[in-house]
Amino acid sequence: MPHGRKTGGRTAGTPNKRSALAAQRLRRLGVDPLTILATLAKDEAVDVGVRCRAASELAGYVYPKLKAIAVEVETVAVPSPLVIGPPLPLPDDGGPQLTRDADRSA
């Protein structure tokens, strides 16, 4: 595009021949695809899968599609508070002592 101007081709917003032909045929038949999809989505006698698909297709005309975003996460080394080693001795406070079954029989 020289000098930032469009020089030829269709003007922005003009449908291509295929789209224009399809729209013309639908008008001639009296068919409005959005109306059909909305009717299917609202009809409780229709299978729920079909209703959901119709609603999903209609949503594209009402709500913008969300784009995926990249999330960058910095990994930080955090020292572990967990120390694995021999058990620490318990203070002798005169309370009940916990013993293993093997210690009782000896």
C-alpha positions in Angstrom: 0.0 0.0 0.0 1.8 3.0 -1.2 1.5 6.1 1.0 -0.8 4.2 3.4 -3.8 4.3 1.0 -5.7 1.3 -0.4 -5.3 1.2 -4.2 -7.7 -1.3 -5.7 -9.8 -4.3 -4.8 -13.0 -4.2 -2.8 -13.7 -1.4 -0.5 -13.8 -2.3 3.2 -17.0 -4.0 4.3 -18.1 -5.1 0.8 -19.0 -8.8 0.8 -17.2 -11.1 -1.7 -19.2 -12.7 -4.5 -19.7 -16.0 -2.7 -21.1 -14.3 0.5 -23.3 -12.0 -1.5 -24.7 -14.9 -3.5 -25.4 -16.9 -0.3 -27.2 -14.0 1.3 -29.2 -13.4 -1.8 -30.3 -17.1 -2.0 -31.3 -17.1 1.7 -33.4 -13.9 1.2 -35.1 -15.5 -1.8 -36.0 -18.5 0.3 -37.1 -16.4 3.2 -34.6 -18.1 5.5 -32.9 -16.2 8.3 -30.2 -18.4 9.9 -30.1 -16.3 13.1 -33.8 -16.7 13.6 -33.5 -20.5 13.1 -30.7 -20.8 15.5 -32.5 -18.7 18.1 -35.7 -20.8 17.7 -33.6 -24.0 18.2 -31.9 -22.6 21.2 -35.2 -21.7 22.9 -37.1 -24.9 22.0 -37.1 -27.2 25.1 -38.3 -30.1 23.0 -35.0 -30.0 21.1 -32.0 -32.1 22.3 -29.9 -30.1 24.8 -26.7 -30.7 22.8 -28.4 -29.0 19.7 -29.7 -26.2 21.9 -26.2 -25.5 23.3 -24.6 -25.6 19.9 -27.2 -23.1 18.6 -26.7 -20.8 21.6 -22.9 -21.0 21.1 -23.2 -20.1 17.4 -25.4 -17.1 18.3 -23.1 -15.9 21.0 -20.5 -15.1 18.4 -22.8 -12.4 17.0 -23.4 -10.8 20.4 -20.3 -11.2 22.4 -16.6 -10.7 21.4 -14.4 -13.8 21.3 -11.8 -13.7 24.0 -8.3 -14.2 23.0 -5.8 -16.5 24.7 -3.2 -14.6 26.7 0.2 -15.7 27.7 1.0 -15.7 31.4 4.7 -15.5 32.4 5.5 -16.8 35.8 8.9 -16.2 37.4 10.1 -19.2 39.3 11.5 -18.4 42.7 13.4 -20.8 44.9 11.9 -20.9 48.4 13.8 -22.6 51.2 11.9 -25.5 52.6 11.0 -25.3 56.3 10.7 -29.2 56.3 13.8 -30.8 57.8 14.0 -34.6 57.6 16.0 -36.3 60.2 15.8 -38.2 63.5 12.8 -37.4 65.6 13.3 -34.8 68.3 13.0 -36.0 71.9 9.8 -35.1 73.6 9.9 -33.4 77.0 9.0 -35.6 79.9 6.0 -33.8 81.3 4.6 -36.7 83.3 1.8 -37.4 80.8 1.0 -40.7 79.2 3.8 -42.1 77.1 3.2 -43.3 73.6 4.9 -46.6 72.9 4.9 -49.1 70.1 3.3 -52.6 70.5 6.8 -54.2 70.4 8.0 -52.1 73.3 5.1 -53.2 75.5 5.8 -56.9 75.2 9.4 -56.5 76.2 
